[in-house]
Amino acid sequence: MKKSYIIALVAFLFISVPAKSQIEFGVKGGLNISNFSFDKKVFDKSNQTGFFIGPTVKFSLPVVGFDISALYDQRSADLSVYMMSETLAKETIKQQQIVIPVNARFSFGLGETASIFFFAGPQFGFNLGDKSKKLFDEVAEWKLKTANFSINAGLGAMLLGHLQVSANYNIACGKTGEIELIDGIKDKANANVWQISLAYYF
């Protein structure tokens, strides 16, 4: 059901674009600086870099435009479990997904060769592969949600009409996953990330 909503949204955006708008296709990639935030202090995590890559399309209007991408996105974090201030074990957890960010863009020209822009919008993610993983010799289990929703906000620059650099913060809305120990202790996590990206439009 959620996937049908996304397809309908993308179709609506394409149909509603005015005829005078400029449409550009490109390729986008970059780095995720992951921050898995756990609620309790049974688990500890450290940041780790992931990546994303995929096609993107940009619609430019006189004042505001928007872009849509379909990206393979990987995020991970080093996870430790501890009790009484003693670390018992460490392991890396990963999240692989297809994400569809839809961002509104507000641009300001700096001459014919460059412009800066601010952007914000929703992002829809669909996890790939296994939705759960046994950890720490099967004394714990990490479970991912099948789909998730987040918000992007950031800024960037267009250079020479084709090259785009940007940075943004991706804020998870709701839990990304949940970890559970065999004794029943549970903790949920939100995977927020800083993202640095580079795109080229043809």
N, C-alpha and C positions, 0 to 999 in steps of 0.2 A: 504493500500500500504506500509506504513512504517513497519507494522508488518511482511509482507512478506520479506522485506529487512533484518530484524533482523534474521528471521529463516534461510534465505540463508547464512548470515554471520556466524551464529553458525555452520551450516552444513559444510561450507567451512573450518572452523577452525578444526573441528573434522577430516575431510577427509585429510587435509594437514599436520596433526601431524605425524612426522616420526615414524617408527615402533619401534625404540629404545628408544623413550620417555617413561617416567614413568607417568602413569595416576593415580590420586588419587581422590576419592570422599569424600565429607565431609559436615559439617553443619557450617554455619556462622551466627553470630549475633552481634549486637552492638548498639551504641548510636549515634543519630544525635544531634549535637549542632546547632540548626537552626539559620540562619541569613537572615530574609526577608528584603531585601534592597529596599526601596521605593525611587522613583526619586524626589518627591516633599516634601514639609513640611506641607501638609494638614494632612497627616497621620503619626503616630508615631508607632513604634513597639519595642518589647523587645524579647530577645532570649528565647527559650524554648527547652527543650530536648525531642526528639522523639526516635524512635528505628527502627531497621530493622532485619530481620531474614529469612533464607531460605537455600536451598541446594547450594553447590558449587563444582566445579571440577577444578583440577589443573594439568597442563601438565608441567613436569619438563624436561628440556634439559640440556646439559652440561654447556652452558653459559647463555642462555636466555630461559624463559618459559612463560606461560601465564595462567590466570585463568578466568573462566566464572562463574557467579552466577545468580540465579533467586531469588530475594529478595522481600518480602513484606516490604514496607518502609513507615513510618509515620513521618510527620514533622508538626510542628505547631508553632504559634507565637501569643503573646498577642498584639492586635491591638487597638490603641486609635485614635480617631478623635478629632481634636481641631481647634479652630479658635481664632485669637487674643490672642494667648498664653493660652487659657482656654480649658481644657479638657472637651469635651462634653459627651463622652461615651467610654466604653471599651468593647472589645469582643475578643474571641479566634478564630482564623482561622486555619483550618487543611488541610493537603494534604495527601491523602492515594494513594499509587501507587505500581505497580510492576515494579521494576527496574532490568535491565540486564547490569551489568558492565562487560566489557571485557578488562582485564589489561595485559600488557606485564610486565614481572618480570625479574630483573637483580639481581642475588644472589651472595653472597660472603660467603664462609665457614669460620666458627670459630672453626673448629674441627668437630668431629663426632656427637656431640650432639646438635649443634646450628649453625645457619647461619642468616645473615641479608640480606634484599633485598629491592630494590627500585622498585616502580611500577607506571605505568601511563597508561591511556587508556580512551576510550569513554564509556559513560553510556547512555542507552536508557530507558526512563520512560513512563509508560502508567497509567494514572489516573484511579482510581476506584470510583464507586458510582457517586453521584451528581457532576456535573461540575460547579454549581453555588450555592450561599447561600446568603440569605437576612441577612443584618446586621443592628444593631442599630435601632431596631423596624422598619425595612424595609425602612430606609432612605438611605441605601447604599446596593450595591450588589457586592459580591466577585465572580469572574469568573475565573476558572482554564482552562488551555489549556488541550486538550485531551491527547497529547503526548508532551514530551520534551526531549531535548538532553543536556548532560553535560559532563564534563571532570574530571577525577580523577587523583590525583598525591599524592604520599605518600611513607611511608617506614614501614617496619615491621621486625619481627624476627620469625624464625622457631625454635621450641624447642623440643628436643627429637624425632624429625622426624614426629610428629603428631600434635603438638599444635602450632597454629599461632596467634600472636598478631600484630596488625597494627594500624596505624593512617594515615588519609589522608584528603585532602580538596577536596570537590566536588563543581565544579564551573559551575553554570548554564549558558548555551549559549542561549541567547534570554530570553524573559520574561516568568516567570512561571505562572503568572496570572495578573488580572487587577481588580481594585476596582473602583466603580463609585457611586457618590452621586446623589440624585434626581435632584440637580440643574445643573447637567452636568459635574461637576468636576471629572476628571479621574486621576488615578495614576496606574502605572504598577510596578510589583515587580519581583525580582529575588531571588529564594530561594537557596542561597549558604549554605553549611553546613560543619562543621568539623565532622569527623566520627572516632570513636574508635571502633575497632572490635576484636572479638575473634573467631577463627575457629578451628575445630578439623577434621583432615583427617584420615580416617580409613585405 
